């Protein structure tokens, strides 16, 4: 189940940084092949970390795939991201067990501390905040994950402290 919000508005961050030349080998590999849309989108995301609008346009021009169909697929599958993500993705669990244990408090505390909403990325690109379904460690509810690390039995204050410590470590 996907519950993280998708911001379908394409980001305008650093559009000049999108180097389309690195897409060429990928496009050549899949050009004219049946069922090439998903591998092209996956490959593009591997290259940029997300799916830049300019990359969509180039793929469409070079392969004939329709832009609207590519957007449709990209917004349907949870694996695809339409906006740049932060270095650290904070996944706050809103599965049933965490919901009952007040996961909302964690999301709200993090939104306030990071000055972003669910699904957004901080300006310094250090953090992306996402609400997700069960992370599989319900006995630790409420839970959040940052990278591969899970943090359980959290309060809003504790989650903010963890994120602040990561920021301090990243800035040193
Ligand atoms: S509901 Fe949150 S870890 Fe299962």
Backbone and ligand atoms as CSV (ligand in chain L), in Angstrom:
chain,resi,resn,atom,element,x,y,z
A,1,UNK,N,N,0.842,-1.208,0.000
A,1,UNK,CA,C,0.000,0.000,0.000
A,1,UNK,C,C,0.871,1.250,0.000
A,2,UNK,N,N,0.517,2.188,-0.823
A,2,UNK,CA,C,1.280,3.423,-0.859
A,2,UNK,C,C,0.479,4.529,-0.211
A,3,UNK,N,N,1.056,5.140,0.806
A,3,UNK,CA,C,0.328,6.254,1.382
A,3,UNK,C,C,1.147,7.536,1.356
A,4,UNK,N,N,2.387,7.434,0.890
A,4,UNK,CA,C,3.141,8.684,0.831
A,4,UNK,C,C,2.550,9.565,-0.261
A,5,UNK,N,N,2.545,10.838,0.006
A,5,UNK,CA,C,1.955,11.755,-0.961
A,5,UNK,C,C,2.905,12.035,-2.110
A,6,UNK,N,N,2.337,12.194,-3.266
A,6,UNK,CA,C,3.185,12.529,-4.411
A,6,UNK,C,C,2.903,13.974,-4.781
A,7,UNK,N,N,3.956,14.719,-4.896
A,7,UNK,CA,C,3.795,16.072,-5.391
A,7,UNK,C,C,3.948,16.011,-6.900
A,8,UNK,N,N,2.841,16.056,-7.609
A,8,UNK,CA,C,2.916,15.882,-9.058
A,8,UNK,C,C,3.391,17.144,-9.766
A,9,UNK,N,N,3.510,18.237,-8.995
A,9,UNK,CA,C,4.046,19.449,-9.586
A,9,UNK,C,C,5.550,19.243,-9.742
A,10,UNK,N,N,6.028,19.309,-10.944
A,10,UNK,CA,C,7.447,19.074,-11.154
A,10,UNK,C,C,8.277,20.194,-10.539
A,11,UNK,N,N,9.341,19.793,-9.892
A,11,UNK,CA,C,10.202,20.773,-9.251
A,11,UNK,C,C,10.953,21.595,-10.291
A,12,UNK,N,N,11.219,22.838,-9.944
A,12,UNK,CA,C,12.013,23.668,-10.852
A,12,UNK,C,C,13.421,23.848,-10.305
A,13,UNK,N,N,13.769,23.054,-9.297
A,13,UNK,CA,C,15.083,23.196,-8.708
A,13,UNK,C,C,16.161,22.922,-9.728
A,14,UNK,N,N,17.119,23.779,-9.763
A,14,UNK,CA,C,18.331,23.594,-10.553
A,14,UNK,C,C,18.110,22.918,-11.897
A,15,UNK,N,N,17.200,23.420,-12.714
A,15,UNK,CA,C,16.965,22.731,-13.972
A,15,UNK,C,C,18.220,22.674,-14.835
A,16,UNK,N,N,19.118,23.648,-14.652
A,16,UNK,CA,C,20.346,23.665,-15.457
A,16,UNK,C,C,21.233,22.470,-15.131
A,17,UNK,N,N,21.011,21.874,-13.965
A,17,UNK,CA,C,21.872,20.757,-13.562
A,17,UNK,C,C,21.499,19.433,-14.214
A,18,UNK,N,N,20.393,19.420,-14.924
A,18,UNK,CA,C,19.971,18.165,-15.543
A,18,UNK,C,C,20.781,17.951,-16.824
A,19,UNK,N,N,21.784,17.090,-16.732
A,19,UNK,CA,C,22.643,16.806,-17.879
A,19,UNK,C,C,22.003,15.681,-18.693
A,20,UNK,N,N,21.404,16.052,-19.812
A,20,UNK,CA,C,20.659,15.071,-20.589
A,20,UNK,C,C,21.566,14.110,-21.363
A,21,UNK,N,N,22.842,14.477,-21.495
A,21,UNK,CA,C,23.726,13.608,-22.290
A,21,UNK,C,C,23.899,12.236,-21.622
A,22,UNK,N,N,23.770,12.194,-20.295
A,22,UNK,CA,C,23.972,10.899,-19.632
A,22,UNK,C,C,22.804,9.937,-19.887
A,23,UNK,N,N,21.753,10.474,-20.481
A,23,UNK,CA,C,20.589,9.626,-20.797
A,23,UNK,C,C,20.781,8.824,-22.089
A,24,UNK,N,N,21.679,9.324,-22.943
A,24,UNK,CA,C,21.826,8.738,-24.290
A,24,UNK,C,C,22.006,7.218,-24.292
A,25,UNK,N,N,22.981,6.681,-23.522
A,25,UNK,CA,C,23.181,5.225,-23.577
A,25,UNK,C,C,21.928,4.448,-23.168
A,26,UNK,N,N,21.207,4.992,-22.175
A,26,UNK,CA,C,19.985,4.324,-21.710
A,26,UNK,C,C,18.933,4.295,-22.821
A,27,UNK,N,N,18.778,5.451,-23.464
A,27,UNK,CA,C,17.781,5.541,-24.534
A,27,UNK,C,C,18.160,4.599,-25.678
A,28,UNK,N,N,19.442,4.588,-26.023
A,28,UNK,CA,C,19.885,3.697,-27.105
A,28,UNK,C,C,19.604,2.233,-26.768
A,29,UNK,N,N,19.823,1.885,-25.511
A,29,UNK,CA,C,19.630,0.498,-25.082
A,29,UNK,C,C,18.171,0.047,-25.255
A,30,UNK,N,N,17.242,0.951,-24.977
A,30,UNK,CA,C,15.834,0.535,-24.969
A,30,UNK,C,C,15.012,1.054,-26.148
A,31,UNK,N,N,15.632,1.864,-27.001
A,31,UNK,CA,C,14.881,2.435,-28.110
A,31,UNK,C,C,14.254,1.349,-28.987
A,32,UNK,N,N,12.960,1.492,-29.253
A,32,UNK,CA,C,12.286,0.563,-30.157
A,32,UNK,C,C,11.946,-0.783,-29.537
A,33,UNK,N,N,12.339,-0.983,-28.268
A,33,UNK,CA,C,12.043,-2.285,-27.634
A,33,UNK,C,C,10.659,-2.265,-27.010
A,34,UNK,N,N,9.991,-3.386,-27.105
A,34,UNK,CA,C,8.652,-3.512,-26.520
A,34,UNK,C,C,8.750,-3.449,-24.992
A,35,UNK,N,N,7.790,-2.787,-24.372
A,35,UNK,CA,C,7.772,-2.751,-22.897
A,35,UNK,C,C,8.941,-1.973,-22.318
A,36,UNK,N,N,9.390,-0.962,-23.057
A,36,UNK,CA,C,10.602,-0.238,-22.622
A,36,UNK,C,C,10.330,0.895,-21.621
A,37,UNK,N,N,9.066,1.211,-21.385
A,37,UNK,CA,C,8.808,2.402,-20.567
A,37,UNK,C,C,9.329,2.271,-19.129
A,38,UNK,N,N,8.985,1.167,-18.477
A,38,UNK,CA,C,9.404,1.009,-17.071
A,38,UNK,C,C,10.938,0.968,-16.958
A,39,UNK,N,N,11.633,0.144,-17.791
A,39,UNK,CA,C,13.099,0.168,-17.671
A,39,UNK,C,C,13.699,1.539,-17.954
A,40,UNK,N,N,13.099,2.284,-18.873
A,40,UNK,CA,C,13.612,3.636,-19.151
A,40,UNK,C,C,13.418,4.542,-17.936
A,41,UNK,N,N,12.251,4.449,-17.304
A,41,UNK,CA,C,12.000,5.287,-16.122
A,41,UNK,C,C,12.907,4.864,-14.965
A,42,UNK,N,N,13.054,3.556,-14.789
A,42,UNK,CA,C,13.929,3.081,-13.709
A,42,UNK,C,C,15.368,3.534,-13.928
A,43,UNK,N,N,15.824,3.396,-15.166
A,43,UNK,CA,C,17.198,3.789,-15.480
A,43,UNK,C,C,17.399,5.280,-15.293
A,44,UNK,N,N,16.394,6.056,-15.674
A,44,UNK,CA,C,16.496,7.512,-15.532
A,44,UNK,C,C,16.575,7.886,-14.047
A,45,UNK,N,N,15.758,7.216,-13.250
A,45,UNK,CA,C,15.791,7.526,-11.817
A,45,UNK,C,C,17.124,7.133,-11.193
A,46,UNK,N,N,17.701,6.047,-11.681
A,46,UNK,CA,C,19.016,5.648,-11.168
A,46,UNK,C,C,20.058,6.724,-11.490
A,47,UNK,N,N,19.916,7.331,-12.666
A,47,UNK,CA,C,20.898,8.338,-13.082
A,47,UNK,C,C,20.768,9.643,-12.299
A,48,UNK,N,N,19.531,10.073,-12.059
A,48,UNK,CA,C,19.329,11.403,-11.469
A,48,UNK,C,C,18.845,11.367,-10.007
A,49,UNK,N,N,18.408,10.185,-9.563
A,49,UNK,CA,C,17.839,10.095,-8.214
A,49,UNK,C,C,16.352,10.404,-8.201
A,50,UNK,N,N,15.842,10.913,-9.293
A,50,UNK,CA,C,14.414,11.193,-9.466
A,50,UNK,C,C,14.166,11.311,-10.977
A,51,UNK,N,N,12.944,11.655,-11.355
A,51,UNK,CA,C,12.620,11.763,-12.782
A,51,UNK,C,C,12.438,13.228,-13.170
A,52,UNK,N,N,13.485,13.871,-13.676
A,52,UNK,CA,C,13.357,15.280,-14.056
A,52,UNK,C,C,12.434,15.450,-15.275
A,53,UNK,N,N,11.731,16.535,-15.301
A,53,UNK,CA,C,10.812,16.792,-16.415
A,53,UNK,C,C,11.543,16.783,-17.757
A,54,UNK,N,N,12.734,17.398,-17.756
A,54,UNK,CA,C,13.492,17.470,-19.013
A,54,UNK,C,C,13.842,16.080,-19.529
A,55,UNK,N,N,14.071,15.153,-18.614
A,55,UNK,CA,C,14.386,13.788,-19.020
A,55,UNK,C,C,13.158,13.139,-19.657
A,56,UNK,N,N,11.989,13.392,-19.079
A,56,UNK,CA,C,10.748,12.890,-19.682
A,56,UNK,C,C,10.646,13.373,-21.130
A,57,UNK,N,N,10.900,14.671,-21.311
A,57,UNK,CA,C,10.741,15.256,-22.643
A,57,UNK,C,C,11.722,14.637,-23.638
A,58,UNK,N,N,12.947,14.453,-23.181
A,58,UNK,CA,C,13.958,13.879,-24.090
A,58,UNK,C,C,13.594,12.437,-24.465
A,59,UNK,N,N,13.192,11.663,-23.464
A,59,UNK,CA,C,12.828,10.263,-23.746
A,59,UNK,C,C,11.653,10.225,-24.722
A,60,UNK,N,N,10.693,11.097,-24.497
A,60,UNK,CA,C,9.522,11.133,-25.374
A,60,UNK,C,C,9.934,11.484,-26.809
A,61,UNK,N,N,10.780,12.511,-26.924
A,61,UNK,CA,C,11.234,12.921,-28.272
A,61,UNK,C,C,11.999,11.813,-28.977
A,62,UNK,N,N,12.882,11.153,-28.230
A,62,UNK,CA,C,13.774,10.171,-28.858
A,62,UNK,C,C,13.116,8.816,-29.096
A,63,UNK,N,N,12.128,8.471,-28.292
A,63,UNK,CA,C,11.561,7.117,-28.409
A,63,UNK,C,C,10.130,7.113,-28.938
A,64,UNK,N,N,9.485,8.279,-28.907
A,64,UNK,CA,C,8.097,8.320,-29.348
A,64,UNK,C,C,7.102,7.948,-28.259
A,65,UNK,N,N,7.607,7.626,-27.065
A,65,UNK,CA,C,6.678,7.327,-25.963
A,65,UNK,C,C,5.926,8.602,-25.601
A,66,UNK,N,N,4.644,8.449,-25.269
A,66,UNK,CA,C,3.851,9.639,-24.977
A,66,UNK,C,C,4.157,10.158,-23.583
A,67,UNK,N,N,4.320,11.495,-23.498
A,67,UNK,CA,C,4.599,12.123,-22.208
A,67,UNK,C,C,3.520,11.785,-21.183
A,68,UNK,N,N,2.249,11.882,-21.620
A,68,UNK,CA,C,1.144,11.653,-20.682
A,68,UNK,C,C,1.178,10.230,-20.145
A,69,UNK,N,N,1.559,9.279,-20.983
A,69,UNK,CA,C,1.615,7.886,-20.518
A,69,UNK,C,C,2.767,7.690,-19.550
A,70,UNK,N,N,3.876,8.353,-19.831
A,70,UNK,CA,C,5.020,8.221,-18.917
A,70,UNK,C,C,4.688,8.817,-17.548
A,71,UNK,N,N,4.042,9.984,-17.541
A,71,UNK,CA,C,3.636,10.594,-16.269
A,71,UNK,C,C,2.657,9.684,-15.531
A,72,UNK,N,N,1.744,9.083,-16.309
A,72,UNK,CA,C,0.758,8.191,-15.702
A,72,UNK,C,C,1.435,7.040,-14.972
A,73,UNK,N,N,2.406,6.420,-15.633
A,73,UNK,CA,C,3.122,5.298,-15.027
A,73,UNK,C,C,3.951,5.787,-13.835
A,74,UNK,N,N,4.620,6.912,-14.004
A,74,UNK,CA,C,5.496,7.415,-12.938
A,74,UNK,C,C,4.720,7.786,-11.681
A,75,UNK,N,N,3.492,8.243,-11.847
A,75,UNK,CA,C,2.722,8.615,-10.652
A,75,UNK,C,C,1.992,7.407,-10.068
A,76,UNK,N,N,1.867,6.348,-10.841
A,76,UNK,CA,C,1.158,5.157,-10.339
A,76,UNK,C,C,2.061,4.320,-9.428
A,77,UNK,N,N,3.307,4.162,-9.818
A,77,UNK,CA,C,4.200,3.272,-9.066
A,77,UNK,C,C,4.970,4.031,-7.988
A,78,UNK,N,N,4.938,3.432,-6.778
A,78,UNK,CA,C,5.576,4.084,-5.634
A,78,UNK,C,C,7.078,4.271,-5.817
A,79,UNK,N,N,7.690,3.414,-6.645
A,79,UNK,CA,C,9.155,3.491,-6.779
A,79,UNK,C,C,9.620,4.774,-7.467
A,80,UNK,N,N,8.723,5.428,-8.215
A,80,UNK,CA,C,9.169,6.592,-8.978
A,80,UNK,C,C,8.966,7.905,-8.226
A,81,UNK,N,N,9.974,8.769,-8.353
A,81,UNK,CA,C,9.906,10.067,-7.680
A,81,UNK,C,C,9.996,11.176,-8.721
A,82,UNK,N,N,9.060,12.117,-8.628
A,82,UNK,CA,C,9.024,13.199,-9.614
A,82,UNK,C,C,9.802,14.429,-9.157
A,83,UNK,N,N,10.248,14.388,-7.935
A,83,UNK,CA,C,11.007,15.522,-7.416
A,83,UNK,C,C,12.300,15.020,-6.792
A,84,UNK,N,N,13.308,15.884,-6.718
A,84,UNK,CA,C,14.563,15.470,-6.103
A,84,UNK,C,C,14.316,15.080,-4.654
A,85,UNK,N,N,14.993,14.056,-4.202
A,85,UNK,CA,C,14.826,13.663,-2.802
A,85,UNK,C,C,16.072,14.031,-2.011
A,86,UNK,N,N,15.905,14.097,-0.706
A,86,UNK,CA,C,17.013,14.459,0.163
A,86,UNK,C,C,17.985,13.305,0.343
A,87,UNK,N,N,19.127,13.624,0.894
A,87,UNK,CA,C,20.143,12.606,1.156
A,87,UNK,C,C,19.606,11.562,2.134
A,88,UNK,N,N,18.812,12.018,3.102
A,88,UNK,CA,C,18.219,11.111,4.095
A,88,UNK,C,C,16.699,11.109,3.912
A,89,UNK,N,N,16.164,9.939,3.662
A,89,UNK,CA,C,14.701,9.841,3.540
A,89,UNK,C,C,14.135,9.359,4.872
A,90,UNK,N,N,13.306,10.205,5.466
A,90,UNK,CA,C,12.693,9.861,6.759
A,90,UNK,C,C,11.336,9.242,6.465
A,91,UNK,N,N,11.178,7.977,6.815
A,91,UNK,CA,C,9.892,7.302,6.604
A,91,UNK,C,C,9.193,7.173,7.946
A,92,UNK,N,N,8.108,7.877,8.095
A,92,UNK,CA,C,7.339,7.784,9.333
A,92,UNK,C,C,6.197,6.809,9.093
A,93,UNK,N,N,6.156,5.759,9.913
A,93,UNK,CA,C,5.144,4.730,9.711
A,93,UNK,C,C,3.771,5.218,10.195
A,94,UNK,N,N,2.802,5.029,9.317
A,94,UNK,CA,C,1.416,5.330,9.688
A,94,UNK,C,C,0.555,4.081,9.522
A,95,UNK,N,N,1.184,2.908,9.687
A,95,UNK,CA,C,0.410,1.664,9.718
A,95,UNK,C,C,-0.463,1.656,10.968
A,96,UNK,N,N,-1.295,0.636,11.090
A,96,UNK,CA,C,-2.289,0.635,12.175
A,96,UNK,C,C,-1.645,0.758,13.562
A,97,UNK,N,N,-0.641,-0.083,13.834
A,97,UNK,CA,C,-0.037,-0.070,15.181
A,97,UNK,C,C,0.582,1.299,15.485
A,98,UNK,N,N,1.244,1.875,14.515
A,98,UNK,CA,C,1.880,3.183,14.735
A,98,UNK,C,C,0.836,4.292,14.801
A,99,UNK,N,N,-0.189,4.149,14.009
A,99,UNK,CA,C,-1.274,5.136,14.048
A,99,UNK,C,C,-1.872,5.194,15.460
A,100,UNK,N,N,-2.120,4.024,16.022
A,100,UNK,CA,C,-2.708,3.939,17.373
A,100,UNK,C,C,-1.752,4.547,18.408
A,101,UNK,N,N,-0.458,4.405,18.162
A,101,UNK,CA,C,0.547,4.938,19.107
A,101,UNK,C,C,0.953,6.381,18.754
A,102,UNK,N,N,0.104,7.050,18.044
A,102,UNK,CA,C,0.280,8.486,17.781
A,102,UNK,C,C,1.419,8.845,16.815
A,103,UNK,N,N,1.478,8.134,15.704
A,103,UNK,CA,C,2.463,8.459,14.672
A,103,UNK,C,C,2.284,9.895,14.166
A,104,UNK,N,N,1.053,10.375,14.267
A,104,UNK,CA,C,0.757,11.736,13.801
A,104,UNK,C,C,1.646,12.762,14.503
A,105,UNK,N,N,1.872,12.536,15.798
A,105,UNK,CA,C,2.697,13.465,16.586
A,105,UNK,C,C,4.118,13.536,16.010
A,106,UNK,N,N,4.614,12.384,15.550
A,106,UNK,CA,C,5.975,12.357,14.991
A,106,UNK,C,C,6.019,13.135,13.683
A,107,UNK,N,N,5.062,12.854,12.825
A,107,UNK,CA,C,5.043,13.568,11.542
A,107,UNK,C,C,4.912,15.070,11.769
A,108,UNK,N,N,4.047,15.459,12.669
A,108,UNK,CA,C,3.840,16.896,12.915
A,108,UNK,C,C,5.089,17.554,13.495
A,109,UNK,N,N,5.736,16.857,14.438
A,109,UNK,CA,C,6.950,17.426,15.043
A,109,UNK,C,C,8.044,17.590,13.987
A,110,UNK,N,N,8.171,16.589,13.109
A,110,UNK,CA,C,9.208,16.665,12.071
A,110,UNK,C,C,8.877,17.736,11.032
A,111,UNK,N,N,7.605,17.841,10.694
A,111,UNK,CA,C,7.200,18.876,9.735
A,111,UNK,C,C,7.567,20.258,10.278
A,112,UNK,N,N,7.309,20.433,11.562
A,112,UNK,CA,C,7.597,21.737,12.169
A,112,UNK,C,C,9.103,21.993,12.237
A,113,UNK,N,N,9.840,20.976,12.675
A,113,UNK,CA,C,11.291,21.160,12.841
A,113,UNK,C,C,11.991,21.358,11.495
A,114,UNK,N,N,11.543,20.628,10.496
A,114,UNK,CA,C,12.219,20.694,9.186
A,114,UNK,C,C,11.620,21.745,8.259
A,115,UNK,N,N,10.470,22.287,8.676
A,115,UNK,CA,C,9.764,23.304,7.879
A,115,UNK,C,C,9.381,22.782,6.489
A,116,UNK,N,N,8.953,21.551,6.467
A,116,UNK,CA,C,8.444,20.968,5.223
A,116,UNK,C,C,7.182,20.184,5.552
A,117,UNK,N,N,6.428,19.857,4.505
A,117,UNK,CA,C,5.247,19.020,4.659
A,117,UNK,C,C,5.593,17.596,4.239
A,118,UNK,N,N,4.693,16.700,4.586
A,118,UNK,CA,C,4.851,15.309,4.178
A,118,UNK,C,C,5.068,15.225,2.662
A,119,UNK,N,N,6.064,14.479,2.252
A,119,UNK,CA,C,6.343,14.316,0.826
A,119,UNK,C,C,7.324,15.343,0.283
A,120,UNK,N,N,7.728,16.287,1.121
A,120,UNK,CA,C,8.632,17.346,0.632
A,120,UNK,C,C,10.075,17.113,1.099
A,121,UNK,N,N,10.969,17.928,0.535
A,121,UNK,CA,C,12.401,17.841,0.825
A,121,UNK,C,C,12.896,19.180,1.336
A,122,UNK,N,N,13.786,19.141,2.309
A,122,UNK,CA,C,14.318,20.395,2.853
A,122,UNK,C,C,15.151,21.120,1.788
A,123,UNK,N,N,15.257,22.424,1.943
A,123,UNK,CA,C,15.980,23.206,0.940
A,123,UNK,C,C,17.425,22.789,0.793
A,124,UNK,N,N,18.027,22.365,1.914
A,124,UNK,CA,C,19.436,21.948,1.836
A,124,UNK,C,C,19.573,20.526,1.287
A,125,UNK,N,N,18.450,19.931,0.903
A,125,UNK,CA,C,18.409,18.583,0.311
A,125,UNK,C,C,18.949,17.513,1.254
A,126,UNK,N,N,18.899,17.770,2.553
A,126,UNK,CA,C,19.368,16.748,3.500
A,126,UNK,C,C,18.282,15.744,3.842
A,127,UNK,N,N,17.027,16.210,3.889
A,127,UNK,CA,C,15.949,15.329,4.337
A,127,UNK,C,C,14.728,15.396,3.423
A,128,UNK,N,N,14.151,14.206,3.203
A,128,UNK,CA,C,12.818,14.106,2.604
A,128,UNK,C,C,11.943,13.405,3.631
A,129,UNK,N,N,10.746,13.925,3.818
A,129,UNK,CA,C,9.835,13.353,4.815
A,129,UNK,C,C,8.716,12.604,4.097
A,130,UNK,N,N,8.519,11.348,4.493
A,130,UNK,CA,C,7.477,10.537,3.833
A,130,UNK,C,C,6.659,9.773,4.858
A,131,UNK,N,N,5.357,9.729,4.665
A,131,UNK,CA,C,4.504,8.828,5.442
A,131,UNK,C,C,4.421,7.520,4.695
A,132,UNK,N,N,4.614,6.419,5.400
A,132,UNK,CA,C,4.571,5.123,4.729
A,132,UNK,C,C,3.673,4.164,5.508
A,133,UNK,N,N,3.356,3.043,4.863
A,133,UNK,CA,C,2.590,1.993,5.537
A,133,UNK,C,C,3.549,1.155,6.388
A,134,UNK,N,N,3.026,0.139,7.027
A,134,UNK,CA,C,3.761,-0.659,8.026
A,134,UNK,C,C,5.205,-0.972,7.618
A,135,UNK,N,N,6.125,-0.678,8.524
A,135,UNK,CA,C,7.539,-0.927,8.269
A,135,UNK,C,C,7.968,-2.303,8.780
A,136,UNK,N,N,7.033,-3.035,9.347
A,136,UNK,CA,C,7.319,-4.420,9.731
A,136,UNK,C,C,7.921,-4.593,11.114
A,137,UNK,N,N,7.899,-3.561,11.935
A,137,UNK,CA,C,8.392,-3.729,13.316
A,137,UNK,C,C,7.380,-3.095,14.273
A,138,UNK,N,N,6.149,-3.595,14.192
A,138,UNK,CA,C,5.021,-2.985,14.914
A,138,UNK,C,C,5.200,-2.988,16.428
A,139,UNK,N,N,5.960,-3.950,16.966
A,139,UNK,CA,C,6.127,-3.994,18.426
A,139,UNK,C,C,6.890,-2.767,18.922
A,140,UNK,N,N,7.550,-2.080,17.999
A,140,UNK,CA,C,8.304,-0.867,18.373
A,140,UNK,C,C,7.505,0.417,18.123
A,141,UNK,N,N,6.253,0.273,17.770
A,141,UNK,CA,C,5.440,1.447,17.394
A,141,UNK,C,C,5.429,2.524,18.483
A,142,UNK,N,N,5.447,3.780,18.081
A,142,UNK,CA,C,5.521,4.303,16.714
A,142,UNK,C,C,6.965,4.324,16.191
A,143,UNK,N,N,7.087,4.072,14.905
A,143,UNK,CA,C,8.405,3.842,14.302
A,143,UNK,C,C,8.675,4.813,13.167
A,144,UNK,N,N,9.950,5.184,13.016
A,144,UNK,CA,C,10.367,5.855,11.776
A,144,UNK,C,C,11.665,5.200,11.319
A,145,UNK,N,N,11.939,5.305,10.045
A,145,UNK,CA,C,13.202,4.795,9.501
A,145,UNK,C,C,13.921,5.915,8.794
A,146,UNK,N,N,15.211,5.977,9.001
A,146,UNK,CA,C,16.027,6.922,8.226
A,146,UNK,C,C,17.119,6.084,7.591
A,147,UNK,N,N,17.104,6.003,6.285
A,147,UNK,CA,C,17.998,5.067,5.599
A,147,UNK,C,C,17.627,3.658,6.036
A,148,UNK,N,N,18.617,2.893,6.482
A,148,UNK,CA,C,18.369,1.513,6.891
A,148,UNK,C,C,18.093,1.413,8.388
A,149,UNK,N,N,18.178,2.523,9.085
A,149,UNK,CA,C,18.070,2.510,10.549
A,149,UNK,C,C,16.629,2.755,10.998
A,150,UNK,N,N,16.111,1.846,11.845
A,150,UNK,CA,C,14.757,2.031,12.392
A,150,UNK,C,C,14.856,2.609,13.805
A,151,UNK,N,N,13.952,3.497,14.121
A,151,UNK,CA,C,13.881,4.092,15.464
A,151,UNK,C,C,12.477,3.827,16.001
A,152,UNK,N,N,12.402,3.213,17.206
A,152,UNK,CA,C,11.093,2.824,17.722
A,152,UNK,C,C,10.728,3.503,19.021
A,153,UNK,N,N,9.465,3.282,19.425
A,153,UNK,CA,C,8.922,3.834,20.670
A,153,UNK,C,C,9.220,5.332,20.766
A,154,UNK,N,N,8.964,6.012,19.687
A,154,UNK,CA,C,9.360,7.422,19.591
A,154,UNK,C,C,8.320,8.377,20.145
A,155,UNK,N,N,8.783,9.547,20.503
A,155,UNK,CA,C,7.894,10.693,20.726
A,155,UNK,C,C,8.258,11.720,19.658
A,156,UNK,N,N,7.452,12.744,19.561
A,156,UNK,CA,C,7.759,13.801,18.604
A,156,UNK,C,C,9.115,14.425,18.911
A,157,UNK,N,N,9.364,14.725,20.195
A,157,UNK,CA,C,10.628,15.355,20.581
A,157,UNK,C,C,11.825,14.484,20.245
A,158,UNK,N,N,11.682,13.186,20.511
A,158,UNK,CA,C,12.800,12.278,20.227
A,158,UNK,C,C,13.098,12.217,18.739
A,159,UNK,N,N,12.062,12.190,17.944
A,159,UNK,CA,C,12.303,12.100,16.501
A,159,UNK,C,C,13.018,13.362,16.003
A,160,UNK,N,N,12.633,14.500,16.556
A,160,UNK,CA,C,13.296,15.758,16.160
A,160,UNK,C,C,14.765,15.740,16.588
A,161,UNK,N,N,15.022,15.218,17.789
A,161,UNK,CA,C,16.400,15.147,18.291
A,161,UNK,C,C,17.263,14.279,17.366
A,162,UNK,N,N,16.716,13.154,16.940
A,162,UNK,CA,C,17.453,12.244,16.049
A,162,UNK,C,C,17.819,12.961,14.745
A,163,UNK,N,N,16.844,13.658,14.202
A,163,UNK,CA,C,17.075,14.346,12.930
A,163,UNK,C,C,18.088,15.485,13.103
A,164,UNK,N,N,17.984,16.184,14.232
A,164,UNK,CA,C,18.958,17.269,14.483
A,164,UNK,C,C,20.370,16.710,14.596
A,165,UNK,N,N,20.516,15.573,15.249
A,165,UNK,CA,C,21.841,14.961,15.382
A,165,UNK,C,C,22.396,14.557,14.019
A,166,UNK,N,N,21.529,14.060,13.162
A,166,UNK,CA,C,21.998,13.695,11.815
A,166,UNK,C,C,22.455,14.953,11.081
A,167,UNK,N,N,21.708,16.020,11.233
A,167,UNK,CA,C,22.085,17.266,10.552
A,167,UNK,C,C,23.445,17.764,11.058
A,168,UNK,N,N,23.644,17.699,12.369
A,168,UNK,CA,C,24.931,18.135,12.941
A,168,UNK,C,C,26.061,17.278,12.364
A,169,UNK,N,N,25.836,15.951,12.330
A,169,UNK,CA,C,26.865,15.044,11.815
A,169,UNK,C,C,27.141,15.327,10.339
A,170,UNK,N,N,26.113,15.594,9.578
A,170,UNK,CA,C,26.272,15.862,8.141
A,170,UNK,C,C,27.032,17.163,7.902
A,171,UNK,N,N,26.854,18.119,8.798
A,171,UNK,CA,C,27.502,19.426,8.609
A,171,UNK,C,C,28.927,19.484,9.143
A,172,UNK,N,N,29.347,18.383,9.771
A,172,UNK,CA,C,30.717,18.382,10.315
A,172,UNK,C,C,31.695,17.678,9.388
L,1,LIG,S1,S,2.397,-0.324,11.860
L,1,LIG,FE1,FE,4.214,0.759,12.079
L,1,LIG,S2,S,5.724,-0.743,11.979
L,1,LIG,FE2,FE,3.889,-1.838,11.665
